[in-house]
Amino acid sequence: MMDLEQIDLWFPQQQQQQIIKNVSARVGSTHTRAEYFVRLWIYLMLKQIELDSTNCQKQPPFQALVPIPNTISCSHREAAWMI
């Protein structure tokens, strides 16, 4: 399981904060929920890279959050750990 520092490496805090503001404004969620949503999305993108052998060469940082093409298994425990 990766730690939060790895998430910040792959998607820096400054970029995260911009998306959190957009999610909060557009969806009308709280800042905290938007923050959890963004962290979980980054985590799932990283998990997808680990599962997809063709993306093993991908290097940080991500330029943007993109749709995840496949279903990715994530337990409640994993999701709770991310927050």
N, C-alpha and C positions, 0 to 999 in steps of 0.2 A: 504494500500500500504506500502511496506517495505522500509526502508531507506538504504543508501549505507553502513552504518556501519554493518547492518545485513548481507549484501552480503560479507563483509570482514570477518565476523564471520564464515560464512559457507564455504568460500573459501578464505583463507588468501592471502594478497597482494603478498607475495613471490611466492606462487603457481600461482597466476594470471599472474605475470610478466614472468614466465617461459613459460606459454602457449601463452602469447601475442608475445613473441619472436619467438616461433615456428610457429604461424599463420602468422606472418609478413614474415618470411623467406620462408615458403612453398607456401603460396598463393600469396605472393608478394604484400600484401596490406600495407597501411601505418600503423605506430605504433598506431595512433589514432583510425583508423577503427578496427584494431585488438583488441584494448582495449574495444571499444564499443561492439564488437561481443562477447567477453568473458563475459563482465558484463551482457549482455542480456541473454546469455546462462545460467549463474548462476541464474539469476532472474527467467527464465522459469523453471529451475529444481526445484527451491523453490516453484514456483506456482503449479507445478505438485504435489509436496508433500502435499500442502494444499488441492488440489482437490482429492487426492487419500487417502482415509481413512486408507488403509493398511500401508501407510508409515508415519502415524502420530507419530510413536515412533522414527523416524530417528532423530539423534542428529548431530550437527555440529562437526567437519568440514567435507566437502566432501573430499574424497581422490583423485578424478579425475573427470573431466567432462565426462559424459557418454551420449550416444544418448538418446533423450527423446522419449519414445515409442508412445506417443499420440500427437495429434494436440492440442495445447494450444492456447487459444484466448489471444491476446495481442494487445491492441489498439496502434495507433501511439503515442498517448499521454503517455501511459505507457512506451513505448520504448524510447521516447524522454526524459522522466523523469530520466531514468536509465543512461543517458549520462550527 
